[in-house]
Every structure is written in C-alpha cells, then in structure tokens.
Amino acid sequence: MSEIRTQCAIAGGGPAGMMVGFLLARAGVDVVVLEKQGDFLRDFRGDTIHPSTFELMYELGLLPEFLRLPHHELTEVAAEIGRFHVPIADFSHLPTHCKFAGLMPQWDFLNFLADKGRAYSGFHLRMNCEAVDLIHENGSIAGVCCTSPDGSLDVRAPLTVGADGRHSIVRRKAGFEVIDLGAPIDVLWMRLSRHPDDPARALGHVQPGRFLVTLNRGDYWQCGYVIPKGAADEIRNEGLPAFREDIAKVAPFLRDRVAELQNWDPIKLLTVRVDRLRRWSRPGLLCIGDSAHAMSPVGGVGINLAIQDAVAAANILAGPLKRNEPTDPLLPAIQHRREFPTRMTQRLQIIAHHRILSPTLNRKIDLRRLPLPLRLVQRFPALRRIPARIIGLGFRPEHIHTATIL
C-alpha cells in the first residue's frame, strides 16, 4: 500500500469534484481529485450547462474559450403537450452574460476543468482511482482509501470532500443519515439519430401515458423516456416493438428512426432518487453535489446545484486550507448556505413529480385543454421569466470569491 498527503482529498471527478478541485488549486491549495473511471466518456450524464455556470466561467475569465467547446444553445424551454406547443421558460431576460442554457457533452466540460486545473502546481487528478473507504483517526476523517491499477492507495488530508455522486461510497462509509424524499419515476435513456429538419425547440413531448425528453446533441438526440418507478422490467417484457411504438406516438418525428433501437443494450435505466443528507459534514469530511443531495432529472438542475455547492465550498474553505488552519468549524456554514436552494429545488421537483409526471404516466390527465398554469405562461410571455430564473440561476446563485495564485 502506498500513501500520499495533500491539503484536500476529493472523492469523485464529476462536476462538483472537478469544480471545487480547480477552484481550490487556483487559490493555492494542494488538492488530489480521485476519479474511478479512466476517462469521462460516459453517455447519459447530465449535459445541461446553466446560465449561472456560464456566468462563473465569465468571472473566471474563461468564457470565450469555454464557448468554443461543442454545445447547443437554448434560449427557450418548451414542450409539445398534446396538440399544444407551450413555451415554458425564456432565458433571454436573465441578468447574465449568456442568456441561454447550453447542452454540452459532460465529458467536454470535465476535460475543460481538468485542463485548466493542470495549470496550477497544486492540482493533481488521479484517474482509475476509486475511493472505497474512509480513514478514521481520533474521531475524525483523515483521508480516503482507494484502489488503483497500481494497488491500494491512501490519500491523507485534513479535509476530505465527498463528491462521488448519488451512489456515494463516502456518505455511506461516513454513516450519514439520508432523508429519502421519494421519486415516483425512472427514466430510460437512449440515442436516436437527428435529422436537419427535426423540430429545434421542444424538449418535452407529452401524451397521456407517455413523456419523452429530447436533448439536441448535434447529430443525434439524447432521449429520456419517463416511466413509472420500477416499471422497467414490465416495459422490457412487453417487447421492443411496443417500446418503439410508444416513442413514435409521443414524438412522431422520430418514427422513421426508432428501428435504430435493435435491442435493449443501448437503452440505459436511470433509477431516479430524490434525497438529501441531514448533515453534510463531520470532522474532516464534507459532502457536496449529488453526494449531499440526489436530484431528479426534472429541470436538469442537478449539475447546477453541484457546481454552486463547489463554488460555495471553495469560497469558504480556500483561505483556511491554504493557511493550514482548521476547517471543521466552517463546514456547517457550507450546508447552511446551500441547503435552502437544495430544499426549494427538491420541493418543486416533487410537485412536478406528483402533479405533472405521475398523472401523465397514469393517463389521468386530459390534454384536450391545457392546465391553467400552462395556459397562463402560453398567454403571458413575461411569466416565462420565473421558471427561467429558477432553472437558469437557482435560488441562491454563487459567485467566485477565491483569488488566483500562480
């Protein structure tokens, strides 16, 4: 077994882990980011870059370069609900430099952060290195135990950040209490080819009993087919032809290419969870992002919250970590700052689950006439600014307060 020491060990190389690692290294802190995979090339990760994240890139002086990465810009979120086209959110009025949301492959985003992090001597990214346990010492967490192709590795640090996602090993090994808020849906993710004359605006396609999300990824659609919780086996048992027909009925423009789904292998199940930790920290340990609060895919806001957590954590912790001062007294302040936006976002997601998605999937919705809230946003464009602000900025957007140390 080998051992390394650092000022901050970060378990997980997703948006939260990479962002907090980059910001801390930029501020002069020595960090080790541990990513269990050998690269970031995984399909069906969240790909939404929110206006708040573009604004952070502007504050970091990275926006022009960031915008050169492949992405598709959305100034509006809309849905095809029955026979109605319903604009829901209009980002064009946000007080940000980029008045749109971006659909960007998450691997491009993470590779961008990794490349920027390597400009700082204190940034160390270890791929193929999975955190499997915590190092307990004198009632505190003193680092993480990892596995790697070269064998076992202990990464010792006065602060460990758990950013290893909704199935977090860190939060399980720390024994944190999880508040499970429940989710009545799961999602089947898949790819279908995209044609130049395909509809460009709608993200959601809704018919009684069916709900499909289509995300523009350039030459293909990333599709999310929403299903009742635990219904994946039943859908598979009904057969692939029936599944293809369901997609074609809810999004008729895809009918000529559902045959691309030749078997179930490329159709991936996302088991949706909505939960949060009662406490996000203990001595020597902080959880952020999905490790602290698993989010529903509704609104695509999970990445936004994870990145905002990372910025808040870096703002509070960078100075003390650099000066080798104790950080334990500061950890509850991060939860205090970020718990309100988490609770509010999860509350809205649960409302959407029970008042929109569940009735739709159970065919208890009459789409011959739009519900009143949707009629209002369709008739009064100014109302679309409210969901745009919630989705695009969140309830408490963070800003960069850490300095650059070269």
VEXDREN-2710 file (C-alpha; in Angstrom, 1 decimal):
% VEXDREN-2710
k/r/px/py/pz
1/MET/0.0/0.0/0.0
2/SER/1.3/3.5/-0.9
3/GLU/0.3/6.8/0.7
4/ILE/0.2/10.4/-0.3
5/ARG/-0.6/13.5/1.6
6/THR/-2.4/16.6/0.4
7/GLN/-4.4/19.5/1.9
8/CYS/-7.7/18.4/0.4
9/ALA/-8.7/14.9/-0.9
10/ILE/-11.7/15.0/-3.3
11/ALA/-13.5/11.7/-4.0
12/GLY/-15.3/12.0/-7.4
13/GLY/-14.4/13.7/-10.6
14/GLY/-17.8/14.8/-11.6
15/PRO/-18.9/18.5/-11.9
16/ALA/-18.8/19.1/-8.2
17/GLY/-15.5/17.4/-7.6
18/MET/-13.7/18.9/-10.6
19/MET/-15.0/22.4/-9.9
20/VAL/-14.1/22.5/-6.3
21/GLY/-10.7/20.9/-7.1
22/PHE/-10.0/23.5/-9.8
23/LEU/-11.0/26.5/-7.6
24/LEU/-9.0/25.4/-4.6
25/ALA/-5.9/24.7/-6.7
26/ARG/-6.4/28.1/-8.4
27/ALA/-6.4/29.6/-4.9
28/GLY/-3.1/27.9/-4.0
29/VAL/-4.4/24.8/-2.2
30/ASP/-2.9/21.4/-2.9
31/VAL/-5.7/19.0/-3.9
32/VAL/-6.0/15.4/-5.1
33/VAL/-9.1/14.6/-7.2
34/LEU/-9.9/10.9/-7.4
35/GLU/-11.9/9.7/-10.3
36/LYS/-12.8/6.0/-10.5
37/GLN/-13.0/5.8/-14.3
38/GLY/-10.2/6.1/-16.8
39/ASP/-11.9/8.9/-18.8
40/PHE/-15.0/11.0/-18.7
41/LEU/-16.6/9.4/-21.7
42/ARG/-19.9/8.2/-20.3
43/ASP/-23.2/8.6/-22.1
44/PHE/-26.4/9.8/-20.4
45/ARG/-24.8/12.0/-17.8
46/GLY/-26.5/15.4/-17.4
47/ASP/-25.3/17.7/-20.1
48/THR/-27.0/21.0/-19.2
49/ILE/-24.8/24.0/-18.6
50/HIS/-26.9/26.7/-17.0
51/PRO/-26.6/30.4/-17.4
52/SER/-25.3/30.6/-13.8
53/THR/-22.4/28.3/-14.9
54/PHE/-21.6/30.3/-17.9
55/GLU/-21.5/33.4/-15.6
56/LEU/-19.0/31.6/-13.4
57/MET/-16.8/31.0/-16.5
58/TYR/-17.1/34.7/-17.2
59/GLU/-16.0/35.6/-13.7
60/LEU/-13.0/33.2/-14.1
61/GLY/-12.0/34.8/-17.4
62/LEU/-12.7/31.6/-19.2
63/LEU/-15.9/32.3/-21.0
64/PRO/-14.7/32.9/-24.6
65/GLU/-12.6/29.7/-24.6
66/PHE/-15.5/27.7/-22.9
67/LEU/-17.9/28.8/-25.6
68/ARG/-15.7/27.3/-28.2
69/LEU/-16.5/23.8/-26.9
70/PRO/-19.2/22.0/-28.8
71/HIS/-22.6/22.9/-27.4
72/HIS/-26.2/23.7/-28.4
73/GLU/-27.7/26.9/-27.1
74/LEU/-31.3/27.1/-25.8
75/THR/-32.9/30.5/-25.2
76/GLU/-36.2/28.9/-24.5
77/VAL/-37.5/25.7/-22.9
78/ALA/-40.7/24.5/-24.5
79/ALA/-42.8/21.4/-24.6
80/GLU/-45.3/19.7/-27.0
81/ILE/-48.2/18.8/-24.8
82/GLY/-50.9/17.0/-26.7
83/ARG/-51.6/19.3/-29.7
84/PHE/-50.2/22.4/-28.0
85/HIS/-46.8/24.0/-28.2
86/VAL/-46.1/25.5/-24.8
87/PRO/-43.1/27.8/-24.2
88/ILE/-42.2/27.4/-20.5
89/ALA/-39.0/29.3/-19.7
90/ASP/-37.4/32.2/-21.5
91/PHE/-33.7/32.8/-20.6
92/SER/-33.3/35.9/-22.8
93/HIS/-34.1/38.2/-19.9
94/LEU/-31.7/36.8/-17.3
95/PRO/-29.1/39.3/-15.9
96/THR/-26.2/37.2/-17.2
97/HIS/-23.7/37.4/-20.0
98/CYS/-25.0/34.3/-21.6
99/LYS/-28.8/34.4/-21.8
100/PHE/-29.2/30.8/-22.7
101/ALA/-28.7/27.3/-21.4
102/GLY/-26.2/25.1/-23.1
103/LEU/-26.4/21.4/-24.0
104/MET/-22.7/20.3/-23.8
105/PRO/-21.4/16.8/-23.5
106/GLN/-20.3/16.4/-19.9
107/TRP/-17.0/14.9/-20.8
108/ASP/-16.1/18.1/-22.7
109/PHE/-17.0/20.1/-19.6
110/LEU/-15.0/17.9/-17.2
111/ASN/-12.0/17.8/-19.6
112/PHE/-12.1/21.6/-19.8
113/LEU/-11.9/21.9/-16.0
114/ALA/-9.2/19.3/-15.8
115/ASP/-7.0/21.1/-18.4
116/LYS/-7.5/24.4/-16.5
117/GLY/-6.7/22.7/-13.2
118/ARG/-3.4/21.4/-14.5
119/ALA/-2.2/24.9/-15.0
120/TYR/-1.7/25.0/-11.2
121/SER/1.0/23.0/-9.4
122/GLY/-1.3/22.0/-6.6
123/PHE/-3.9/20.3/-8.8
124/HIS/-3.5/16.5/-9.0
125/LEU/-6.1/14.4/-10.9
126/ARG/-5.8/10.6/-10.5
127/MET/-7.9/8.6/-12.9
128/ASN/-8.7/5.0/-12.4
129/CYS/-8.6/5.7/-8.7
130/GLU/-11.7/4.8/-6.8
131/ALA/-12.4/5.8/-3.2
132/VAL/-13.6/2.7/-1.4
133/ASP/-13.3/3.7/2.3
134/LEU/-12.5/6.5/4.7
135/ILE/-9.5/6.8/7.0
136/HIS/-10.8/7.2/10.6
137/GLU/-8.4/8.7/13.1
138/ASN/-9.1/10.1/16.6
139/GLY/-12.8/10.6/15.8
140/SER/-12.2/12.5/12.6
141/ILE/-11.9/11.6/8.9
142/ALA/-8.2/11.8/7.9
143/GLY/-8.5/10.9/4.2
144/VAL/-9.7/8.1/1.9
145/CYS/-8.6/4.6/1.0
146/CYS/-8.5/4.0/-2.8
147/THR/-8.0/1.2/-5.3
148/SER/-6.0/1.8/-8.5
149/PRO/-4.3/-0.2/-11.2
150/ASP/-1.1/0.1/-9.2
151/GLY/-2.7/-1.3/-6.0
152/SER/-4.1/0.3/-2.8
153/LEU/-3.5/3.9/-2.1
154/ASP/-4.2/6.0/1.0
155/VAL/-4.8/9.7/0.4
156/ARG/-4.4/11.5/3.7
157/ALA/-5.7/15.1/4.1
158/PRO/-7.0/17.3/6.9
159/LEU/-10.2/17.7/4.7
160/THR/-11.9/15.2/2.5
161/VAL/-14.7/16.2/0.1
162/GLY/-17.2/13.6/-0.9
163/ALA/-18.3/14.4/-4.5
164/ASP/-18.8/10.8/-5.7
165/GLY/-22.5/11.1/-6.8
166/ARG/-25.9/9.7/-5.8
167/HIS/-24.4/6.3/-5.0
168/SER/-21.7/7.8/-2.8
169/ILE/-19.4/5.5/-1.1
170/VAL/-18.2/8.4/1.0
171/ARG/-21.5/9.2/2.5
172/ARG/-22.2/5.5/3.2
173/LYS/-18.9/4.9/4.9
174/ALA/-19.4/8.1/6.9
175/GLY/-22.7/6.8/8.2
176/PHE/-24.6/9.9/7.3
177/GLU/-28.4/9.9/7.8
178/VAL/-30.2/10.1/4.4
179/ILE/-33.6/11.7/4.1
180/ASP/-35.3/9.9/1.3
181/LEU/-38.0/12.2/-0.3
182/GLY/-39.1/9.5/-2.8
183/ALA/-39.5/9.6/-6.6
184/PRO/-42.4/8.0/-8.5
185/ILE/-40.5/7.9/-11.8
186/ASP/-37.4/6.3/-13.5
187/VAL/-36.0/7.2/-16.9
188/LEU/-34.9/5.1/-19.9
189/TRP/-32.1/6.9/-21.7
190/MET/-31.1/6.2/-25.4
191/ARG/-29.8/7.7/-28.6
192/LEU/-31.6/8.3/-31.8
193/SER/-30.2/10.0/-34.9
194/ARG/-31.1/13.6/-35.5
195/HIS/-32.1/15.0/-39.0
196/PRO/-31.6/18.6/-40.1
197/ASP/-35.3/19.2/-40.5
198/ASP/-36.2/17.9/-37.0
199/PRO/-38.0/20.3/-34.6
200/ALA/-35.5/22.5/-32.9
201/ARG/-37.3/23.9/-29.9
202/ALA/-39.3/21.4/-27.9
203/LEU/-37.6/19.5/-25.1
204/GLY/-40.6/17.7/-23.7
205/HIS/-43.2/15.7/-25.6
206/VAL/-46.2/14.7/-23.6
207/GLN/-49.2/12.5/-24.4
208/PRO/-51.4/10.7/-21.9
209/GLY/-49.4/7.8/-20.6
210/ARG/-46.2/8.9/-22.3
211/PHE/-43.5/11.5/-21.6
212/LEU/-40.3/11.9/-23.7
213/VAL/-37.5/14.4/-23.3
214/THR/-35.2/15.1/-26.4
215/LEU/-31.9/16.8/-26.0
216/ASN/-30.1/18.1/-29.1
217/ARG/-26.6/16.6/-29.2
218/GLY/-25.8/17.7/-32.8
219/ASP/-26.0/14.6/-34.9
220/TYR/-28.2/12.7/-32.5
221/TRP/-30.9/13.1/-29.9
222/GLN/-30.3/12.1/-26.4
223/CYS/-33.7/10.8/-25.4
224/GLY/-35.2/10.2/-21.9
225/TYR/-38.4/8.2/-21.8
226/VAL/-40.0/8.7/-18.4
227/ILE/-41.6/5.6/-16.8
228/PRO/-43.3/4.8/-13.5
229/LYS/-40.9/3.8/-10.7
230/GLY/-39.9/0.2/-11.1
231/ALA/-41.7/-0.4/-14.4
232/ALA/-38.5/-1.1/-16.5
233/ASP/-38.9/-4.9/-16.4
234/GLU/-42.6/-4.7/-17.3
235/ILE/-41.7/-2.5/-20.3
236/ARG/-39.0/-4.9/-21.4
237/ASN/-41.4/-7.8/-21.1
238/GLU/-43.9/-6.1/-23.4
239/GLY/-41.2/-6.2/-26.1
240/LEU/-39.0/-3.8/-28.0
241/PRO/-41.6/-3.2/-30.9
242/ALA/-44.1/-1.9/-28.3
243/PHE/-41.5/0.4/-26.8
244/ARG/-40.6/1.7/-30.2
245/GLU/-44.2/2.4/-31.0
246/ASP/-44.6/4.3/-27.7
247/ILE/-41.8/6.6/-28.7
248/ALA/-43.2/7.1/-32.2
249/LYS/-46.6/8.0/-30.8
250/VAL/-45.3/10.6/-28.3
251/ALA/-42.8/12.1/-30.8
252/PRO/-44.0/11.3/-34.3
253/PHE/-41.0/12.9/-36.0
254/LEU/-38.9/10.1/-34.6
255/ARG/-41.0/7.3/-36.2
256/ASP/-38.6/6.8/-39.1
257/ARG/-35.7/6.0/-36.9
258/VAL/-37.0/4.1/-33.8
259/ALA/-35.8/1.0/-35.7
260/GLU/-32.2/2.1/-34.7
261/LEU/-33.1/0.6/-31.3
262/GLN/-32.3/-3.0/-32.3
263/ASN/-32.0/-4.4/-28.8
264/TRP/-32.2/-3.3/-25.1
265/ASP/-28.5/-3.0/-24.6
266/PRO/-28.2/0.7/-25.6
267/ILE/-31.3/1.7/-23.5
268/LYS/-30.0/2.6/-20.1
269/LEU/-32.1/2.8/-16.9
270/LEU/-31.7/5.8/-14.6
271/THR/-33.2/5.0/-11.3
272/VAL/-34.4/8.3/-10.1
273/ARG/-33.7/9.3/-6.5
274/VAL/-34.5/12.5/-4.6
275/ASP/-32.8/12.6/-1.2
276/ARG/-30.5/14.7/1.0
277/LEU/-28.3/14.3/4.0
278/ARG/-29.5/15.5/7.3
279/ARG/-25.9/16.6/8.0
280/TRP/-23.5/17.2/5.1
281/SER/-20.3/17.1/7.2
282/ARG/-18.5/15.6/10.2
283/PRO/-14.9/16.4/11.4
284/GLY/-12.6/16.2/8.4
285/LEU/-15.3/15.5/5.9
286/LEU/-17.8/17.4/3.7
287/CYS/-20.2/16.1/1.1
288/ILE/-21.4/18.3/-1.8
289/GLY/-23.4/17.8/-5.1
290/ASP/-25.3/14.5/-5.5
291/SER/-23.4/13.0/-2.6
292/ALA/-25.2/15.5/-0.3
293/HIS/-28.5/15.7/-2.3
294/ALA/-29.5/13.4/-5.1
295/MET/-31.8/15.3/-7.5
296/SER/-34.4/14.3/-10.0
297/PRO/-33.7/15.0/-13.7
298/VAL/-36.7/17.4/-13.7
299/GLY/-35.4/20.7/-14.9
300/GLY/-31.9/19.4/-15.5
301/VAL/-30.8/21.3/-12.4
302/GLY/-28.6/18.7/-10.6
303/ILE/-25.4/19.9/-12.3
304/ASN/-26.3/23.5/-11.5
305/LEU/-26.7/22.7/-7.8
306/ALA/-23.5/20.6/-7.7
307/ILE/-21.4/23.4/-9.2
308/GLN/-22.9/26.0/-7.0
309/ASP/-22.1/23.8/-3.9
310/ALA/-18.5/23.6/-5.2
311/VAL/-18.2/27.4/-5.6
312/ALA/-19.6/28.0/-2.1
313/ALA/-17.3/25.4/-0.6
314/ALA/-14.2/26.9/-2.3
315/ASN/-15.2/30.4/-1.3
316/ILE/-15.4/29.4/2.4
317/LEU/-12.5/26.9/2.6
318/ALA/-9.8/28.1/0.3
319/GLY/-8.1/30.6/2.6
320/PRO/-8.1/28.4/5.7
321/LEU/-6.9/25.4/3.8
322/LYS/-4.1/27.4/2.2
323/ARG/-3.0/28.7/5.6
324/ASN/-3.3/25.1/7.1
325/GLU/-5.9/26.3/9.5
326/PRO/-8.7/24.1/10.9
327/THR/-11.7/23.8/8.6
328/ASP/-14.1/21.8/10.8
329/PRO/-15.8/24.9/12.3
330/LEU/-16.5/26.2/8.8
331/LEU/-18.1/23.0/7.3
332/PRO/-21.7/23.6/8.7
333/ALA/-21.7/27.1/7.1
334/ILE/-21.5/25.4/3.7
335/GLN/-24.6/23.3/4.4
336/HIS/-26.3/26.4/5.9
337/ARG/-25.7/28.4/2.7
338/ARG/-26.6/25.6/0.2
339/GLU/-29.4/23.8/2.0
340/PHE/-32.1/26.4/1.3
341/PRO/-31.6/26.2/-2.6
342/THR/-31.5/22.4/-2.3
343/ARG/-34.7/22.2/-0.3
344/MET/-36.6/24.6/-2.5
345/THR/-35.4/22.9/-5.8
346/GLN/-36.3/19.4/-4.4
347/ARG/-39.7/20.7/-3.3
348/LEU/-40.5/22.0/-6.8
349/GLN/-39.3/18.7/-8.3
350/ILE/-41.6/16.7/-6.0
351/ILE/-44.5/18.9/-7.0
352/ALA/-43.7/18.3/-10.7
353/HIS/-43.5/14.5/-10.0
354/HIS/-46.9/14.3/-8.3
355/ARG/-48.9/17.0/-10.2
356/ILE/-47.5/16.6/-13.7
357/LEU/-45.5/13.4/-14.3
358/SER/-47.5/10.9/-12.3
359/PRO/-50.9/12.0/-13.7
360/THR/-49.4/11.9/-17.2
361/LEU/-48.0/8.5/-16.9
362/ASN/-51.2/7.2/-15.2
363/ARG/-53.3/8.7/-18.1
364/LYS/-55.1/10.8/-15.5
365/ILE/-54.6/13.9/-17.5
366/ASP/-56.9/15.5/-20.1
367/LEU/-54.8/17.2/-22.7
368/ARG/-57.7/18.5/-24.8
369/ARG/-57.3/21.7/-22.8
370/LEU/-54.1/22.9/-21.1
371/PRO/-54.0/23.2/-17.3
372/LEU/-54.4/26.8/-16.1
373/PRO/-50.7/27.4/-15.2
374/LEU/-49.6/26.3/-18.7
375/ARG/-52.4/28.4/-20.3
376/LEU/-51.0/31.4/-18.4
377/VAL/-47.4/31.0/-19.5
378/GLN/-48.6/30.5/-23.0
379/ARG/-50.7/33.7/-23.0
380/PHE/-48.4/36.0/-20.9
381/PRO/-44.7/35.7/-22.1
382/ALA/-43.5/37.7/-19.0
383/LEU/-44.4/34.7/-16.8
384/ARG/-41.8/32.6/-18.6
385/ARG/-39.1/34.6/-16.8
386/ILE/-40.0/33.0/-13.5
387/PRO/-39.2/29.3/-14.4
388/ALA/-36.2/30.6/-16.4
389/ARG/-34.7/32.2/-13.3
390/ILE/-35.4/29.1/-11.2
391/ILE/-33.8/26.8/-13.8
392/GLY/-31.1/29.1/-15.1
393/LEU/-29.9/30.7/-11.9
394/GLY/-31.4/28.8/-9.0
395/PHE/-32.5/30.2/-5.6
396/ARG/-29.1/31.3/-4.4
397/PRO/-26.5/31.7/-7.3
398/GLU/-22.9/31.7/-6.2
399/HIS/-20.1/33.9/-7.4
400/ILE/-16.3/33.5/-7.5
401/HIS/-14.6/35.0/-4.4
402/THR/-11.4/33.0/-4.5
403/ALA/-8.2/34.6/-5.8
404/THR/-5.8/33.3/-8.4
405/ILE/-2.4/32.1/-7.0
406/LEU/0.0/31.3/-9.8
END
